[in-house]
């Protein structure tokens, strides 16, 4: 991964890659899945794209983050992703935070906070201690997708 982590470069790059995660979230919503999307970036290149597949696969572990981590590890041929950044539209749950920790993800960037099920509520120390966390990138857009999805379910 590049060492361009100053605020101006990171904000531009993070917004660009979060838009890609939002596209994945939209795909999930179109399939009737909770609209969460993720991409993994390594050395300024997207190496994995994923979205929730829990309904499609009838698998409660098929969260966007889990799918993205698996795909990224396969692409790189190794289980550690310490030179990668995971972009996800919604704050990961405890299960996904554990997987992010085991993968030793270099950075985690998420959009909307999840006050009900997010890892920071139940296990704020779950991530690897070296993982850098950035929150709130395109949070409004990410939250809007979720609100629209659940509002449509209630109609």
KAKA-V801909 format. One record per residue. N is the residue number from 1. RES is the residue in one letter. PSI is psi in whole degrees, 0 to 359 (NA if undefined). Layout:
n:res:psi
N:RES:PSI
N:RES:PSI
This chain:
n:res:psi
1:X:150
2:X:162
3:X:22
4:X:73
5:X:17
6:X:163
7:X:316
8:X:314
9:X:317
10:X:317
11:X:314
12:X:310
13:X:315
14:X:320
15:X:316
16:X:310
17:X:329
18:X:327
19:X:324
20:X:320
21:X:322
22:X:323
23:X:320
24:X:320
25:X:320
26:X:320
27:X:318
28:X:311
29:X:320
30:X:335
31:X:2
32:X:11
33:X:154
34:X:127
35:X:79
36:X:131
37:X:157
38:X:149
39:X:150
40:X:131
41:X:133
42:X:125
43:X:47
44:X:23
45:X:133
46:X:120
47:X:351
48:X:142
49:X:140
50:X:162
51:X:169
52:X:138
53:X:24
54:X:322
55:X:315
56:X:316
57:X:359
58:X:55
59:X:112
60:X:345
61:X:1
62:X:47
63:X:157
64:X:317
65:X:317
66:X:317
67:X:318
68:X:318
69:X:315
70:X:315
71:X:319
72:X:317
73:X:320
74:X:319
75:X:316
76:X:342
77:X:28
78:X:157
79:X:345
80:X:131
81:X:38
82:X:347
83:X:16
84:X:161
85:X:131
86:X:123
87:X:126
88:X:141
89:X:335
90:X:146
91:X:130
92:X:152
93:X:177
94:X:319
95:X:312
96:X:323
97:X:321
98:X:317
99:X:321
100:X:320
101:X:313
102:X:328
103:X:352
104:X:46
105:X:135
106:X:316
107:X:148
108:X:125
109:X:122
110:X:158
111:X:267
112:X:143
113:X:150
114:X:94
115:X:336
116:X:319
117:X:6
118:X:152
119:X:329
120:X:337
121:X:316
122:X:329
123:X:69
124:X:343
125:X:14
126:X:331
127:X:161
128:X:140
129:X:339
130:X:354
131:X:127
132:X:132
133:X:131
134:X:128
135:X:158
136:X:7
137:X:119
138:X:40
139:X:319
140:X:316
141:X:319
142:X:315
143:X:322
144:X:319
145:X:315
146:X:313
147:X:316
148:X:318
149:X:310
150:X:330
151:X:318
152:X:325
153:X:328
154:X:346
155:X:NA
